[in-house]
Amino acid sequence: MAEQQLPPQIDKTDEYIDLIEEIRLRTWARRNYRRPEERDARWHPVIHDEMKRKDAETAV
């Protein structure tokens, strides 16, 4: 599967995101998983959270 376009970088991290946007970001994170050292610090916190969840799943 080809890598999807990168998600928007963080503009305003304190802004509320709706459920649809959160699902979109989490789905992107799953499809474009990166090892911790390869993750861009500018990615949205939801992306980092989902990648950390995947880290925990694979560590079990």
Backbone as XML, in Angstrom:
<?xml version="1.0"?>
<chain id="A" units="angstrom">
  <residue number="1" name="MET">
    <atom name="N" x="0.845" y="-1.180" z="0.000"/>
    <atom name="CA" x="0.000" y="0.000" z="0.000"/>
    <atom name="C" x="0.888" y="1.241" z="0.000"/>
  </residue>
  <residue number="2" name="ALA">
    <atom name="N" x="0.618" y="2.180" z="-0.846"/>
    <atom name="CA" x="1.407" y="3.404" z="-0.920"/>
    <atom name="C" x="1.134" y="4.281" z="0.294"/>
  </residue>
  <residue number="3" name="GLU">
    <atom name="N" x="2.165" y="4.992" z="0.695"/>
    <atom name="CA" x="2.020" y="5.885" z="1.839"/>
    <atom name="C" x="1.063" y="7.010" z="1.491"/>
  </residue>
  <residue number="4" name="GLN">
    <atom name="N" x="0.187" y="7.312" z="2.424"/>
    <atom name="CA" x="-0.756" y="8.397" z="2.212"/>
    <atom name="C" x="-0.058" y="9.731" z="2.418"/>
  </residue>
  <residue number="5" name="GLN">
    <atom name="N" x="-0.695" y="10.770" z="1.936"/>
    <atom name="CA" x="-0.172" y="12.112" z="2.133"/>
    <atom name="C" x="-0.034" y="12.382" z="3.626"/>
  </residue>
  <residue number="6" name="LEU">
    <atom name="N" x="1.020" y="13.095" z="4.001"/>
    <atom name="CA" x="1.233" y="13.406" z="5.410"/>
    <atom name="C" x="0.091" y="14.252" z="5.947"/>
  </residue>
  <residue number="7" name="PRO">
    <atom name="N" x="-0.239" y="14.064" z="7.222"/>
    <atom name="CA" x="-1.324" y="14.847" z="7.811"/>
    <atom name="C" x="-0.868" y="16.272" z="8.062"/>
  </residue>
  <residue number="8" name="PRO">
    <atom name="N" x="-1.816" y="17.162" z="8.332"/>
    <atom name="CA" x="-1.441" y="18.541" z="8.625"/>
    <atom name="C" x="-0.551" y="18.596" z="9.863"/>
  </residue>
  <residue number="9" name="GLN">
    <atom name="N" x="0.370" y="19.501" z="9.862"/>
    <atom name="CA" x="1.212" y="19.704" z="11.036"/>
    <atom name="C" x="0.384" y="20.430" z="12.097"/>
  </residue>
  <residue number="10" name="ILE">
    <atom name="N" x="0.896" y="20.452" z="13.293"/>
    <atom name="CA" x="0.182" y="21.110" z="14.384"/>
    <atom name="C" x="0.137" y="22.612" z="14.124"/>
  </residue>
  <residue number="11" name="ASP">
    <atom name="N" x="-1.046" y="23.162" z="14.128"/>
    <atom name="CA" x="-1.196" y="24.609" z="14.042"/>
    <atom name="C" x="-1.570" y="25.145" z="15.412"/>
  </residue>
  <residue number="12" name="LYS">
    <atom name="N" x="-2.642" y="24.593" z="15.951"/>
    <atom name="CA" x="-3.140" y="25.027" z="17.258"/>
    <atom name="C" x="-3.498" y="23.776" z="18.032"/>
  </residue>
  <residue number="13" name="THR">
    <atom name="N" x="-2.594" y="23.303" z="18.868"/>
    <atom name="CA" x="-2.819" y="22.029" z="19.546"/>
    <atom name="C" x="-3.929" y="22.092" z="20.585"/>
  </residue>
  <residue number="14" name="ASP">
    <atom name="N" x="-4.286" y="23.285" z="21.031"/>
    <atom name="CA" x="-5.331" y="23.400" z="22.048"/>
    <atom name="C" x="-6.727" y="23.399" z="21.439"/>
  </residue>
  <residue number="15" name="GLU">
    <atom name="N" x="-6.815" y="23.456" z="20.113"/>
    <atom name="CA" x="-8.123" y="23.477" z="19.470"/>
    <atom name="C" x="-8.802" y="22.127" z="19.568"/>
  </residue>
  <residue number="16" name="TYR">
    <atom name="N" x="-10.099" y="22.152" z="19.744"/>
    <atom name="CA" x="-10.908" y="20.941" z="19.787"/>
    <atom name="C" x="-10.949" y="20.328" z="18.396"/>
  </residue>
  <residue number="17" name="ILE">
    <atom name="N" x="-10.786" y="19.008" z="18.334"/>
    <atom name="CA" x="-10.993" y="18.329" z="17.054"/>
    <atom name="C" x="-12.203" y="17.415" z="17.211"/>
  </residue>
  <residue number="18" name="ASP">
    <atom name="N" x="-12.991" y="17.326" z="16.164"/>
    <atom name="CA" x="-14.191" y="16.496" z="16.256"/>
    <atom name="C" x="-13.834" y="15.021" z="16.092"/>
  </residue>
  <residue number="19" name="LEU">
    <atom name="N" x="-14.802" y="14.170" z="16.336"/>
    <atom name="CA" x="-14.590" y="12.727" z="16.307"/>
    <atom name="C" x="-14.107" y="12.251" z="14.938"/>
  </residue>
  <residue number="20" name="ILE">
    <atom name="N" x="-14.672" y="12.794" z="13.884"/>
    <atom name="CA" x="-14.279" y="12.391" z="12.532"/>
    <atom name="C" x="-12.806" y="12.706" z="12.291"/>
  </residue>
  <residue number="21" name="GLU">
    <atom name="N" x="-12.373" y="13.887" z="12.689"/>
    <atom name="CA" x="-10.971" y="14.268" z="12.512"/>
    <atom name="C" x="-10.058" y="13.383" z="13.358"/>
  </residue>
  <residue number="22" name="GLU">
    <atom name="N" x="-10.476" y="13.071" z="14.569"/>
    <atom name="CA" x="-9.666" y="12.192" z="15.420"/>
    <atom name="C" x="-9.522" y="10.808" z="14.787"/>
  </residue>
  <residue number="23" name="ILE">
    <atom name="N" x="-10.606" y="10.269" z="14.271"/>
    <atom name="CA" x="-10.547" y="8.957" z="13.616"/>
    <atom name="C" x="-9.640" y="9.016" z="12.393"/>
  </residue>
  <residue number="24" name="ARG">
    <atom name="N" x="-9.741" y="10.091" z="11.631"/>
    <atom name="CA" x="-8.887" y="10.250" z="10.451"/>
    <atom name="C" x="-7.405" y="10.259" z="10.853"/>
  </residue>
  <residue number="25" name="LEU">
    <atom name="N" x="-7.068" y="10.993" z="11.909"/>
    <atom name="CA" x="-5.679" y="11.063" z="12.367"/>
    <atom name="C" x="-5.194" y="9.720" z="12.905"/>
  </residue>
  <residue number="26" name="ARG">
    <atom name="N" x="-6.046" y="9.031" z="13.665"/>
    <atom name="CA" x="-5.657" y="7.721" z="14.208"/>
    <atom name="C" x="-5.473" y="6.691" z="13.092"/>
  </residue>
  <residue number="27" name="THR">
    <atom name="N" x="-6.341" y="6.747" z="12.097"/>
    <atom name="CA" x="-6.209" y="5.842" z="10.958"/>
    <atom name="C" x="-4.919" y="6.123" z="10.209"/>
  </residue>
  <residue number="28" name="TRP">
    <atom name="N" x="-4.621" y="7.390" z="9.996"/>
    <atom name="CA" x="-3.367" y="7.750" z="9.331"/>
    <atom name="C" x="-2.175" y="7.212" z="10.126"/>
  </residue>
  <residue number="29" name="ALA">
    <atom name="N" x="-2.225" y="7.362" z="11.445"/>
    <atom name="CA" x="-1.124" y="6.903" z="12.297"/>
    <atom name="C" x="-0.919" y="5.399" z="12.177"/>
  </residue>
  <residue number="30" name="ARG">
    <atom name="N" x="-1.989" y="4.651" z="12.114"/>
    <atom name="CA" x="-1.897" y="3.185" z="11.980"/>
    <atom name="C" x="-1.319" y="2.795" z="10.621"/>
  </residue>
  <residue number="31" name="ARG">
    <atom name="N" x="-1.771" y="3.448" z="9.587"/>
    <atom name="CA" x="-1.323" y="3.103" z="8.234"/>
    <atom name="C" x="0.105" y="3.556" z="7.947"/>
  </residue>
  <residue number="32" name="ASN">
    <atom name="N" x="0.547" y="4.576" z="8.658"/>
    <atom name="CA" x="1.859" y="5.163" z="8.402"/>
    <atom name="C" x="2.750" y="5.085" z="9.635"/>
  </residue>
  <residue number="33" name="TYR">
    <atom name="N" x="2.610" y="3.997" z="10.376"/>
    <atom name="CA" x="3.357" y="3.802" z="11.616"/>
    <atom name="C" x="4.857" y="4.009" z="11.405"/>
  </residue>
  <residue number="34" name="ARG">
    <atom name="N" x="5.483" y="4.685" z="12.361"/>
    <atom name="CA" x="6.929" y="4.894" z="12.369"/>
    <atom name="C" x="7.475" y="4.515" z="13.739"/>
  </residue>
  <residue number="35" name="ARG">
    <atom name="N" x="8.702" y="4.034" z="13.754"/>
    <atom name="CA" x="9.366" y="3.776" z="15.035"/>
    <atom name="C" x="9.503" y="5.108" z="15.767"/>
  </residue>
  <residue number="36" name="PRO">
    <atom name="N" x="9.580" y="5.072" z="17.117"/>
    <atom name="CA" x="9.627" y="6.327" z="17.885"/>
    <atom name="C" x="10.683" y="7.325" z="17.403"/>
  </residue>
  <residue number="37" name="GLU">
    <atom name="N" x="11.857" y="6.842" z="17.053"/>
    <atom name="CA" x="12.921" y="7.764" z="16.635"/>
    <atom name="C" x="12.679" y="8.381" z="15.254"/>
  </residue>
  <residue number="38" name="GLU">
    <atom name="N" x="11.717" y="7.861" z="14.519"/>
    <atom name="CA" x="11.401" y="8.380" z="13.183"/>
    <atom name="C" x="10.193" y="9.321" z="13.177"/>
  </residue>
  <residue number="39" name="ARG">
    <atom name="N" x="9.570" y="9.513" z="14.307"/>
    <atom name="CA" x="8.346" y="10.332" z="14.371"/>
    <atom name="C" x="8.670" y="11.820" z="14.391"/>
  </residue>
  <residue number="40" name="ASP">
    <atom name="N" x="7.877" y="12.545" z="13.641"/>
    <atom name="CA" x="8.048" y="13.991" z="13.543"/>
    <atom name="C" x="7.364" y="14.655" z="14.737"/>
  </residue>
  <residue number="41" name="ALA">
    <atom name="N" x="8.109" y="15.440" z="15.484"/>
    <atom name="CA" x="7.566" y="16.104" z="16.672"/>
    <atom name="C" x="6.447" y="17.077" z="16.327"/>
  </residue>
  <residue number="42" name="ARG">
    <atom name="N" x="6.357" y="17.481" z="15.072"/>
    <atom name="CA" x="5.312" y="18.432" z="14.665"/>
    <atom name="C" x="3.974" y="17.769" z="14.389"/>
  </residue>
  <residue number="43" name="TRP">
    <atom name="N" x="3.944" y="16.425" z="14.340"/>
    <atom name="CA" x="2.684" y="15.733" z="14.103"/>
    <atom name="C" x="1.717" y="15.998" z="15.249"/>
  </residue>
  <residue number="44" name="HIS">
    <atom name="N" x="0.460" y="15.907" z="14.948"/>
    <atom name="CA" x="-0.593" y="16.149" z="15.939"/>
    <atom name="C" x="-0.456" y="15.161" z="17.102"/>
  </residue>
  <residue number="45" name="PRO">
    <atom name="N" x="-0.754" y="15.601" z="18.334"/>
    <atom name="CA" x="-0.666" y="14.704" z="19.495"/>
    <atom name="C" x="-1.491" y="13.428" z="19.361"/>
  </residue>
  <residue number="46" name="VAL">
    <atom name="N" x="-2.598" y="13.478" z="18.653"/>
    <atom name="CA" x="-3.420" y="12.280" z="18.447"/>
    <atom name="C" x="-2.631" y="11.233" z="17.658"/>
  </residue>
  <residue number="47" name="ILE">
    <atom name="N" x="-1.852" y="11.665" z="16.693"/>
    <atom name="CA" x="-1.027" y="10.735" z="15.913"/>
    <atom name="C" x="-0.002" y="10.065" z="16.816"/>
  </residue>
  <residue number="48" name="HIS">
    <atom name="N" x="0.657" y="10.860" z="17.651"/>
    <atom name="CA" x="1.646" y="10.295" z="18.579"/>
    <atom name="C" x="0.981" y="9.325" z="19.552"/>
  </residue>
  <residue number="49" name="ASP">
    <atom name="N" x="-0.197" y="9.684" z="20.035"/>
    <atom name="CA" x="-0.911" y="8.808" z="20.966"/>
    <atom name="C" x="-1.229" y="7.466" z="20.321"/>
  </residue>
  <residue number="50" name="GLU">
    <atom name="N" x="-1.710" y="7.495" z="19.095"/>
    <atom name="CA" x="-2.076" y="6.243" z="18.419"/>
    <atom name="C" x="-0.844" y="5.396" z="18.124"/>
  </residue>
  <residue number="51" name="MET">
    <atom name="N" x="0.257" y="6.026" z="17.764"/>
    <atom name="CA" x="1.482" y="5.259" z="17.519"/>
    <atom name="C" x="2.006" y="4.643" z="18.817"/>
  </residue>
  <residue number="52" name="LYS">
    <atom name="N" x="1.847" y="5.355" z="19.928"/>
    <atom name="CA" x="2.239" y="4.787" z="21.231"/>
    <atom name="C" x="1.355" y="3.593" z="21.579"/>
  </residue>
  <residue number="53" name="ARG">
    <atom name="N" x="0.086" y="3.681" z="21.249"/>
    <atom name="CA" x="-0.820" y="2.544" z="21.487"/>
    <atom name="C" x="-0.375" y="1.331" z="20.678"/>
  </residue>
  <residue number="54" name="LYS">
    <atom name="N" x="0.014" y="1.570" z="19.438"/>
    <atom name="CA" x="0.478" y="0.467" z="18.599"/>
    <atom name="C" x="1.789" y="-0.101" z="19.145"/>
  </residue>
  <residue number="55" name="ASP">
    <atom name="N" x="2.653" y="0.763" z="19.675"/>
    <atom name="CA" x="3.885" y="0.293" z="20.326"/>
    <atom name="C" x="3.537" y="-0.685" z="21.443"/>
  </residue>
  <residue number="56" name="ALA">
    <atom name="N" x="2.565" y="-0.311" z="22.268"/>
    <atom name="CA" x="2.167" y="-1.149" z="23.404"/>
    <atom name="C" x="1.577" y="-2.477" z="22.930"/>
  </residue>
  <residue number="57" name="GLU">
    <atom name="N" x="0.804" y="-2.449" z="21.858"/>
    <atom name="CA" x="0.212" y="-3.681" z="21.323"/>
    <atom name="C" x="1.278" y="-4.648" z="20.827"/>
  </residue>
  <residue number="58" name="THR">
    <atom name="N" x="2.298" y="-4.128" z="20.187"/>
    <atom name="CA" x="3.337" y="-5.001" z="19.644"/>
    <atom name="C" x="4.321" y="-5.457" z="20.704"/>
  </residue>
  <residue number="59" name="ALA">
    <atom name="N" x="4.359" y="-4.779" z="21.848"/>
    <atom name="CA" x="5.271" y="-5.154" z="22.933"/>
    <atom name="C" x="4.736" y="-6.327" z="23.742"/>
  </residue>
  <residue number="60" name="VAL">
    <atom name="N" x="3.459" y="-6.624" z="23.604"/>
    <atom name="CA" x="2.831" y="-7.700" z="24.385"/>
    <atom name="C" x="3.191" y="-9.048" z="23.838"/>
  </residue>
</chain>
